[in-house]
Amino acid sequence: MMAALAWPAVLVAGQGRQDDVRLDAPSPLAGAREIARRTQTPTTFDRMQRYVSGSGRQLAEQTVDIAQARFDVFVPRKPPPPRGYALLVWIPPQDAYRAPMDWMPTLEAHGMIYVSPREAGNEAIVFDRRMPLALHAAHGIAARYPVDPERVFVGGFSGGSRTALRVALAYPDVFRGALLNAGSDAIGSTRLTAPPADLMRLFQTTVRLAYVTGAHDLPNRRADAASQRSMQEFCVQQVHRHSMGSRGHATPDRRAFQKVLAWLDAPSPPPDHAALETCRKGLSERVHADLAQVRGLLDGGDLVAAGMALGDADQRWGGLAAPESVELARRIATGLAETR
C-alpha cells in the first residue's frame, strides 16, 4: 500500500480535466536497455548487448526527455479511496487524447485518474517513445497522488491498444490490467514477444485483459480472437471480451466504458492453481520439444536449418525459451563463422 502523498497546490486547484501537464518524475523502468530486455526475444537482446559491448559505444539510456514531455490528465473531484486512486494510462493512436466527457462519470465512480501522453500516436516509435511515455505517465502520477498499485491499468485505441498490450505484457509488475480497444496481437507473433519467464509467470496470474471492439470492426475482431487464443495457449487466466453492439472501429461510449471498466477494476478471483500448473507443464513441454529439434539439427551439422528452427522457436516462445535459446544461438553463430 502506497503512503499518501502531499499534493502540489497547482494540481489540487486543478482537479478535473487538466491539459498539457508536465510530469517531472521519470520512471526508472523506462530505460532503453530495460525495455529491450523485456520486449525483445532473448537472442535478439543478447546480440544487442554483445554488439554494444564490442563496439565500445554508449547508447542513450533514456530516449525521452521528460522535461519536454506533456500529458493530458483527469483527476476525480472526490477524495481518493483509502488505498489511493486507481489509474488508467491511455495510449492514443493520435498525438493527443483528452479524457472524453462520456468517460468522466465512470472515472469519478471508480476514483480513477486518467493520464494520456502527448505526441505518442501511431507515428511515434514504440520502443523509443510510446512505451517510455506510458511508463513515465504511471510513475509521474504516482509520485504526485496517492495511487493504489493494485489498480494501475494501461489501455489504448487501435494502434495504441496494440502498444498497451505490449506494455502490459512487458510490465506486469507495474500494470494489473489492460483495456484493449480495437487492436491486439497474438503472443509469439512478430509484434508481441513473451517476456522473461519470471515476468510471464506474473502476467499469467495478475494481469486482466479486457478486449472491447465494435461488432462491425471485423479485422480487429479477428485479431482479438487470435490474441485470445494465444493468451489461452500461454496460460493467461483473466481474459474478458466485450462487443460494442453495432459500432465499428471506435472508442467505447459511456455505457461500454462503464461495463468494461467494471470488469477490469473488480477484485481479481484467486488463480486456478491446478489448471495453471497443467497449462504451464504443457507449455514447457512444447518449448523444450522445439529446442530439442534445434539441438538435433545442430548436432547433425545442419547449421542453416538449425538457425531457421531456432529463429522460429525464439519468436514463438520468447523469454520462455531462455537461456537455452541464447546458448544455441551462440553455438550456431560460432559454427557458421568457422565455416566461412
C-alpha positions as CSV (number, residue, x, y, z in Angstrom):
1,M,0.0,0.0,0.0
2,M,1.4,3.4,-1.0
3,A,1.6,6.1,1.5
4,A,-0.5,9.2,0.9
5,L,1.5,12.0,-0.7
6,A,1.2,15.7,-0.4
7,W,-0.4,17.2,-3.5
8,P,1.2,20.2,-5.2
9,A,-1.1,23.2,-4.9
10,V,-1.3,23.7,-8.6
11,L,-2.8,20.2,-9.0
12,V,-5.1,20.4,-6.0
13,A,-6.5,23.5,-7.5
14,G,-6.9,21.9,-10.9
15,Q,-8.7,18.7,-10.2
16,G,-10.9,17.6,-13.1
17,R,-9.5,17.7,-16.6
18,Q,-6.1,19.2,-17.0
19,D,-4.4,19.7,-20.4
20,D,-0.7,19.8,-21.3
21,V,0.6,18.8,-17.9
22,R,4.3,18.2,-17.1
23,L,5.3,15.2,-15.0
24,D,8.8,15.6,-13.7
25,A,9.3,12.1,-12.1
26,P,10.7,9.7,-14.8
27,S,10.2,6.0,-14.4
28,P,13.4,4.0,-13.5
29,L,11.9,1.2,-15.6
30,A,11.8,3.2,-18.8
31,G,15.4,2.9,-19.8
32,A,16.2,1.6,-23.3
33,R,18.1,-1.4,-22.0
34,E,15.3,-2.4,-19.7
35,I,12.6,-2.0,-22.3
36,A,14.7,-4.1,-24.7
37,R,15.3,-6.8,-22.1
38,R,11.5,-7.1,-21.6
39,T,10.3,-6.8,-25.2
40,Q,12.9,-8.3,-27.5
41,T,13.4,-12.0,-28.0
42,P,16.3,-13.4,-25.8
43,T,18.6,-14.0,-28.8
44,T,18.0,-10.5,-30.2
45,F,18.7,-8.9,-26.8
46,D,21.8,-11.0,-26.4
47,R,23.1,-9.8,-29.9
48,M,22.3,-6.2,-29.0
49,Q,24.2,-6.5,-25.7
50,R,27.3,-8.1,-27.4
51,Y,27.3,-5.5,-30.2
52,V,27.2,-2.6,-27.8
53,S,29.9,-4.2,-25.6
54,G,32.1,-5.0,-28.6
55,S,31.7,-1.6,-30.3
56,G,32.7,0.3,-27.2
57,R,29.8,2.7,-27.8
58,Q,27.5,4.0,-25.2
59,L,23.8,4.1,-26.3
60,A,21.5,6.6,-24.9
61,E,19.7,5.1,-21.9
62,Q,16.7,7.4,-21.8
63,T,15.1,8.1,-25.2
64,V,12.5,10.6,-23.9
65,D,13.3,14.0,-22.4
66,I,10.8,14.0,-19.5
67,A,11.2,17.8,-19.2
68,Q,9.8,18.2,-22.7
69,A,7.0,15.6,-22.4
70,R,3.4,16.6,-21.8
71,F,0.4,14.7,-20.7
72,D,-3.4,15.2,-20.6
73,V,-4.8,14.3,-17.1
74,F,-8.2,13.8,-15.5
75,V,-8.3,13.7,-11.7
76,P,-11.6,12.8,-9.8
77,R,-13.0,15.7,-7.8
78,K,-13.9,13.5,-4.8
79,P,-11.2,12.4,-2.3
80,P,-9.1,9.3,-3.1
81,P,-10.2,5.9,-1.8
82,P,-8.5,4.7,1.3
83,R,-5.8,2.8,-0.6
84,G,-5.4,5.6,-3.2
85,Y,-6.7,6.4,-6.6
86,A,-6.9,3.9,-9.4
87,L,-5.0,4.9,-12.5
88,L,-5.6,4.4,-16.3
89,V,-2.8,5.2,-18.6
90,W,-4.2,5.7,-22.1
91,I,-2.1,5.4,-25.3
92,P,-3.9,7.0,-28.2
93,P,-3.3,6.5,-32.0
94,Q,-3.2,10.3,-32.5
95,D,-0.9,12.9,-30.9
96,A,-3.3,13.8,-28.1
97,Y,-6.5,12.3,-26.5
98,R,-8.1,14.1,-23.6
99,A,-10.4,12.2,-21.3
100,P,-13.8,12.0,-23.1
101,M,-16.7,13.6,-21.3
102,D,-18.6,10.3,-21.6
103,W,-15.9,8.6,-19.6
104,M,-15.7,11.1,-16.7
105,P,-18.7,9.8,-14.7
106,T,-17.2,6.3,-14.7
107,L,-13.7,7.6,-13.8
108,E,-15.3,9.5,-11.0
109,A,-17.2,6.5,-9.8
110,H,-14.1,4.3,-9.7
111,G,-11.9,7.0,-8.1
112,M,-9.6,6.7,-11.2
113,I,-7.1,9.1,-12.6
114,Y,-6.7,9.2,-16.4
115,V,-3.5,10.2,-18.0
116,S,-2.5,10.2,-21.7
117,P,0.8,11.2,-23.2
118,R,1.0,13.7,-26.0
119,E,2.9,13.0,-29.2
120,A,2.7,9.3,-28.6
121,G,0.5,8.4,-31.6
122,N,1.0,5.7,-34.2
123,E,3.7,7.8,-36.0
124,A,5.9,7.6,-32.9
125,I,8.4,4.8,-32.4
126,V,7.0,2.2,-30.0
127,F,10.1,1.4,-28.0
128,D,11.8,4.8,-28.1
129,R,8.7,6.9,-27.2
130,R,5.3,5.3,-26.8
131,M,6.3,2.7,-24.2
132,P,8.6,5.0,-22.2
133,L,5.9,7.7,-22.1
134,A,3.4,5.2,-20.8
135,L,5.8,4.2,-18.0
136,H,6.7,7.8,-17.2
137,A,3.0,8.6,-17.1
138,A,2.3,5.9,-14.5
139,H,5.3,6.8,-12.4
140,G,4.8,10.5,-12.6
141,I,1.2,10.4,-11.5
142,A,2.0,8.0,-8.6
143,A,4.7,10.5,-7.5
144,R,2.1,13.3,-7.2
145,Y,-1.0,11.4,-6.0
146,P,-1.8,8.5,-3.7
147,V,-2.2,5.6,-6.2
148,D,-3.2,2.1,-5.3
149,P,-0.5,-0.1,-7.1
150,E,-3.1,-2.9,-7.4
151,R,-5.3,-0.7,-9.5
152,V,-3.0,0.6,-12.2
153,F,-4.1,-0.1,-15.8
154,V,-3.0,0.6,-19.3
155,G,-5.2,0.9,-22.3
156,G,-5.4,2.4,-25.8
157,F,-7.4,2.5,-29.0
158,S,-6.4,0.9,-32.3
159,G,-2.6,1.1,-32.7
160,G,-2.5,2.5,-29.1
161,S,-4.2,-0.7,-28.0
162,R,-1.5,-2.8,-29.5
163,T,1.1,-0.8,-27.8
164,A,-0.9,-1.1,-24.5
165,L,-0.8,-4.9,-24.8
166,R,3.0,-4.8,-25.3
167,V,3.3,-2.6,-22.2
168,A,1.1,-4.8,-20.1
169,L,2.9,-8.0,-21.2
170,A,6.4,-6.5,-20.6
171,Y,5.5,-4.8,-17.3
172,P,3.1,-6.9,-15.2
173,D,5.0,-5.6,-12.2
174,V,3.6,-2.1,-13.0
175,F,0.2,-2.7,-14.6
176,R,-2.5,-5.0,-13.3
177,G,-4.7,-4.9,-16.4
178,A,-5.2,-3.6,-19.9
179,L,-8.2,-2.2,-21.7
180,L,-7.6,-3.3,-25.3
181,N,-9.9,-1.2,-27.6
182,A,-9.9,-2.3,-31.2
183,G,-6.4,-3.5,-31.5
184,S,-4.5,-6.6,-30.3
185,D,-1.8,-9.1,-31.3
186,A,-1.0,-12.7,-30.5
187,I,1.9,-13.7,-28.3
188,G,4.6,-15.3,-30.4
189,S,3.9,-13.2,-33.4
190,T,6.5,-10.8,-34.8
191,R,4.7,-7.9,-32.9
192,L,4.4,-9.5,-29.5
193,T,7.2,-11.5,-27.7
194,A,6.8,-13.3,-24.4
195,P,8.9,-11.5,-21.8
196,P,11.4,-13.2,-19.5
197,A,10.0,-16.2,-17.7
198,D,9.5,-14.6,-14.3
199,L,7.5,-11.7,-15.8
200,M,5.5,-14.1,-17.9
201,R,4.5,-16.1,-14.8
202,L,3.4,-12.9,-13.2
203,F,1.4,-11.8,-16.3
204,Q,-0.4,-15.2,-16.3
205,T,-1.9,-14.7,-12.9
206,T,-2.1,-11.0,-12.1
207,V,-2.9,-9.1,-15.3
208,R,-6.5,-8.8,-16.5
209,L,-7.1,-8.3,-20.2
210,A,-10.4,-6.6,-21.4
211,Y,-10.9,-6.7,-25.1
212,V,-13.5,-4.2,-26.3
213,T,-14.2,-3.9,-30.1
214,G,-17.1,-2.9,-32.3
215,A,-19.2,-5.7,-33.6
216,H,-18.6,-4.3,-37.2
217,D,-14.9,-3.9,-36.8
218,L,-14.3,-7.3,-38.4
219,P,-10.5,-7.1,-38.9
220,N,-9.9,-6.3,-35.2
221,R,-12.4,-8.8,-34.0
222,R,-10.4,-11.5,-35.9
223,A,-7.2,-10.1,-34.4
224,D,-8.8,-10.2,-30.9
225,A,-9.8,-13.9,-31.5
226,A,-6.2,-14.8,-32.4
227,S,-4.8,-12.8,-29.5
228,Q,-7.2,-14.5,-27.1
229,R,-6.2,-18.0,-28.4
230,S,-2.6,-17.1,-27.8
231,M,-3.4,-16.0,-24.2
232,Q,-5.1,-19.3,-23.6
233,E,-2.0,-21.1,-25.0
234,F,0.3,-19.1,-22.8
235,C,-1.9,-19.8,-19.7
236,V,-3.2,-16.3,-19.1
237,Q,-6.3,-16.8,-16.9
238,Q,-8.1,-13.4,-16.7
239,V,-9.5,-12.5,-20.2
240,H,-12.8,-10.8,-21.0
241,R,-14.3,-10.0,-24.4
242,H,-16.9,-7.2,-24.9
243,S,-18.5,-6.4,-28.2
244,M,-19.8,-2.9,-28.7
245,G,-23.2,-3.5,-30.4
246,S,-23.5,-2.1,-33.9
247,R,-20.3,0.1,-33.7
248,G,-17.3,-0.1,-36.0
249,H,-13.8,1.0,-35.4
250,A,-14.5,3.3,-32.4
251,T,-13.7,4.1,-28.8
252,P,-16.2,2.9,-26.1
253,D,-19.2,5.1,-25.5
254,R,-20.2,5.8,-21.9
255,R,-22.1,2.5,-21.5
256,A,-19.4,0.3,-22.9
257,F,-16.7,2.1,-21.0
258,Q,-18.7,1.6,-17.8
259,K,-19.2,-2.1,-18.4
260,V,-15.6,-2.8,-19.4
261,L,-14.1,-0.8,-16.5
262,A,-16.4,-2.5,-14.0
263,W,-14.9,-5.9,-15.0
264,L,-11.3,-4.6,-15.2
265,D,-11.4,-2.9,-11.9
266,A,-13.3,-5.6,-10.0
267,P,-11.4,-7.7,-7.3
268,S,-9.5,-10.4,-9.1
269,P,-10.6,-14.0,-8.4
270,P,-8.0,-16.3,-6.9
271,P,-5.9,-18.2,-9.6
272,D,-7.0,-21.7,-10.5
273,H,-3.7,-23.3,-9.5
274,A,-4.4,-26.8,-10.7
275,A,-5.4,-25.5,-14.2
276,L,-2.5,-23.2,-14.3
277,E,0.1,-25.8,-13.4
278,T,-1.4,-28.2,-16.0
279,C,-1.2,-25.5,-18.6
280,R,2.3,-24.5,-17.7
281,K,3.5,-28.1,-17.9
282,G,2.1,-28.5,-21.4
283,L,3.6,-25.1,-22.4
284,S,7.0,-26.1,-21.1
285,E,6.9,-29.4,-23.0
286,R,6.2,-27.6,-26.3
287,V,9.1,-25.2,-25.7
288,H,11.5,-28.0,-24.9
289,A,10.4,-30.0,-27.9
290,D,11.1,-27.1,-30.2
291,L,14.5,-26.6,-28.7
292,A,15.3,-30.3,-28.9
293,Q,14.7,-30.1,-32.6
294,V,17.2,-27.3,-32.9
295,R,19.8,-29.3,-30.9
296,G,19.3,-32.3,-33.1
297,L,19.9,-30.2,-36.3
298,L,22.9,-28.6,-34.7
299,D,24.4,-31.8,-33.6
300,G,23.8,-33.2,-37.1
301,G,25.8,-30.4,-38.6
302,D,22.9,-28.6,-40.4
303,L,23.7,-25.1,-39.2
304,V,21.3,-23.4,-41.6
305,A,18.3,-25.5,-40.7
306,A,19.2,-25.2,-37.0
307,G,19.3,-21.4,-37.3
308,M,15.9,-21.3,-39.0
309,A,14.3,-23.6,-36.5
310,L,15.8,-21.6,-33.6
311,G,14.5,-18.4,-35.2
312,D,11.0,-19.8,-35.2
313,A,11.3,-21.0,-31.6
314,D,12.8,-17.8,-30.4
315,Q,10.0,-15.8,-31.9
316,R,7.2,-18.1,-30.8
317,W,8.4,-18.7,-27.2
318,G,10.4,-15.6,-26.4
319,G,11.6,-15.5,-22.8
320,L,10.3,-18.9,-22.0
321,A,13.0,-20.5,-24.2
322,A,15.9,-18.7,-22.5
323,P,18.6,-19.2,-21.5
324,E,18.9,-22.3,-23.7
325,S,17.8,-20.4,-26.8
326,V,20.7,-17.9,-26.3
327,E,23.2,-20.7,-25.8
328,L,22.1,-22.4,-29.0
329,A,22.2,-19.1,-31.0
330,R,25.8,-18.6,-29.9
331,R,26.7,-22.1,-30.9
332,I,25.1,-21.7,-34.3
333,A,26.8,-18.3,-34.9
334,T,30.2,-19.7,-33.9
335,G,29.7,-22.7,-36.2
336,L,28.7,-20.5,-39.2
337,A,31.7,-18.2,-38.6
338,E,34.1,-21.2,-38.6
339,T,32.8,-22.4,-42.0
340,R,33.4,-19.1,-43.7
